[in-house]
């Protein structure tokens, strides 16, 4: 079973690399003038709040990451 999985990986990885290399980058047209800035409707709630597109709702998303460890004798 392990040989089959390794064989499939060996067959698929070069195909993915070839497919990624064969894609041509799409040219984008850049304007020289910046887009006008809208007034921030969520400013009254404080820093970090953003407006949900298409609504008048303001939200703030946050989070944290923690790492713990221990030693047992």
C-alpha positions as CSV (number, residue, x, y, z in Angstrom):
1,X,0.0,0.0,0.0
2,X,2.8,2.4,0.9
3,X,4.5,1.7,-2.5
4,X,1.3,2.7,-4.3
5,X,1.0,6.0,-2.4
6,X,4.6,6.9,-3.1
7,X,4.2,6.0,-6.7
8,X,1.2,8.2,-7.1
9,X,3.0,11.1,-5.4
10,X,5.9,10.7,-7.7
11,X,3.6,10.7,-10.7
12,X,1.5,13.7,-9.6
13,X,4.1,16.2,-8.4
14,X,5.8,16.7,-11.8
15,X,2.4,17.1,-13.4
16,X,1.5,19.9,-11.0
17,X,4.8,21.6,-11.6
18,X,4.3,21.5,-15.3
19,X,0.7,22.8,-15.0
20,X,1.8,25.7,-12.8
21,X,4.7,26.6,-15.2
22,X,2.5,26.5,-18.3
23,X,0.0,29.1,-17.1
24,X,0.6,32.5,-18.6
25,X,0.3,35.6,-16.3
26,X,-2.7,37.7,-17.0
27,X,-1.8,41.3,-17.9
28,X,-3.7,43.8,-15.7
29,X,-4.3,47.4,-16.6
30,X,-3.2,49.8,-13.8
31,X,-4.6,53.2,-13.5
32,X,-2.4,56.1,-12.5
33,X,-4.9,57.8,-10.2
34,X,-5.8,56.1,-6.9
35,X,-9.4,55.2,-6.2
36,X,-11.3,57.8,-4.1
37,X,-11.4,56.9,-0.5
38,X,-14.8,56.5,1.2
39,X,-15.6,57.8,4.6
40,X,-15.1,55.0,7.2
41,X,-18.6,54.3,8.7
42,X,-17.0,52.0,11.3
43,X,-14.7,54.6,12.7
44,X,-17.1,55.3,15.6
45,X,-16.6,51.7,16.9
46,X,-12.8,52.0,17.2
47,X,-9.7,50.6,15.5
48,X,-10.0,47.3,13.7
49,X,-13.6,47.4,12.7
50,X,-14.5,47.0,9.0
51,X,-17.8,47.2,7.1
52,X,-19.3,44.0,5.7
53,X,-19.7,44.7,1.9
54,X,-23.3,45.3,0.8
55,X,-24.5,46.0,4.4
56,X,-24.3,48.6,7.1
57,X,-22.8,46.1,9.6
58,X,-19.4,46.6,11.2
59,X,-17.4,43.7,12.5
60,X,-14.0,43.1,14.0
61,X,-12.3,39.8,13.7
62,X,-9.5,38.8,16.1
63,X,-7.6,35.8,17.4
64,X,-4.5,34.5,19.0
65,X,-2.2,31.6,18.8
66,X,-0.7,29.9,21.8
67,X,2.0,27.3,22.2
68,X,2.5,25.2,25.3
69,X,4.9,22.6,26.4
70,X,5.8,20.6,29.4
71,X,8.4,18.2,30.8
72,X,7.7,15.1,32.9
73,X,10.4,13.4,34.9
